[in-house]
Amino acid sequence: MSARQSAYDVVVIGAGHNGLICANYLQRAGLSVCVFESRLEAGGGLCTEESTIPGFLHNFASVFHDAVEIMPAMQDLELARFGAEYVRPEVQLGLALREGRPFLQYDTDAKTCRAIARRSSVYAAAWNQMCEGYSEYFRTLVIPALYTPPPSASEQAMALEGTPEGRAFLRMMRASPVDVVKDTFVDEATRAAVLFQLLVPRGVVFDSAGLGMMVPLVVSGIELSHLCKGGSHNLAHALWRALLSAKGKLRGTLRVSEILVEGGRAAGVLLETGERVRANKAVISAVDIEQTFLELIAERSLPATFRKTVATHKPDEFSLFGVHLALKEPPRYRGAALEPDLDRAFKVGIGFDSVRDVQELFSEIRAGVLTEKPRLFASCQSLFDASQAPAGQHSAFCWAPAPYNLRDGG
């Protein structure tokens, strides 16, 4: 091969975590794989920077790593051996309510129910009922199904119809999250706690049709949130180390300018440097669908109806405005006077006391205006990993859900 052309079985565009995990599995399956990344560092959203003061680490995008304990890639790719270490905070969530005892969710159902019982035994009974009804169901049926080829809709429905939990799950698949929380819980704070956790990191809005089945996933605690030690970029480093260990290739600061199409199939890529890279079996894009189909593939290579569908695709209807903080001491909340563990919650919700708070927030987001009330996701990651700030000091952030495009411009 000349210096201007090379070939692999598979070319992967983008070295975010999805692209790197895919590349690792394919390389271990015996294919030759090369990942191309336009940035200097692999990882995409797994980025950690000293953006405020040297020594304070800030995770810009990916912070809450859910399902680490059940995600097959962690074991299959031996990511712990390559440097991905995690801590699982005991207090997963705290809602700092305007009045009354805060809502707390822990890393076990028993501890969560005890905390809710301090608010009301009735509230705790409703939470425990959903946990008992779905924890084992999710662990043995739903979670394994996430990592197997999907069945047809009719096969899935038939399988679910076979158990009471499955039939209830089918009903939730036809409902919105707000419908399910209103049917299940009488307490506004409990309802708000579930809807809050669906927003980040899952991106599920309270009235999303057909996503009511996400509610028991949050309540059962199957997908607990974890923090990557040393910053989220350490997971990216582990993924590329695993790829290099398997003899895969990762080439950085190289932007793909075109996906080459021959005979109706993706046959390789053209780099901005002019180098052509052949893909004998597949080109896999780990960048967004607009870039993939509207920018990287020539218009003549795709049906006009397909391009129109991509052009009208709508991403998440909200964005996150983030503020990163270098602190001399960790945040302290007024509600900790009633529940001291609020001060050591991994995720803290501020301004989410009820379903109405969530509805008002999205009424403003959909109108393209900024909310006048503080509605925040807050976290102090150095409470759980001291390496993310200088000794005795702390790194933290606040995220505010906001419209991506403002009504009056911008």
Buried (B, 14 or more C-beta within 10 A) or exposed (E): EEEEEBBBBBBBBBBBBBBBBBBBBBBBEEBBBBBBBBBEBBBBBBBBBEEBEEEBBBBBBBBBBBBBEBBEBBEBBBBEEBBBBBBBBBBBBBBBBEEEBBBBBBBBBEBBBEBBBBBBEEBBEBBBEBBEBBBEBBEEBBBEBEEEEEEEEEEBBEEBEEEEBBEBBBBBBEBBBBBBBBEBBEBBBBBBBBBBBBBBBBEBBBBBEEBBBBBBBBBBBBBBBBBBBBBBBBBBBBBBBBBEBBEBBBBBEBEBEBBBBEEEEBBBBBBEEEBBBBBEBBBBBBBBEEBBBBEBBEEEBBEEEEBEEBEEEEEEBBBBEBEBBBBEEBBEBEBBEEBEBBBBBBBBBBBBBBBEBBBBBBEBBEEBBEBEEEBBBBBBBBBBBBEBBBEEBBBBBBBBBBBEEEEEEE
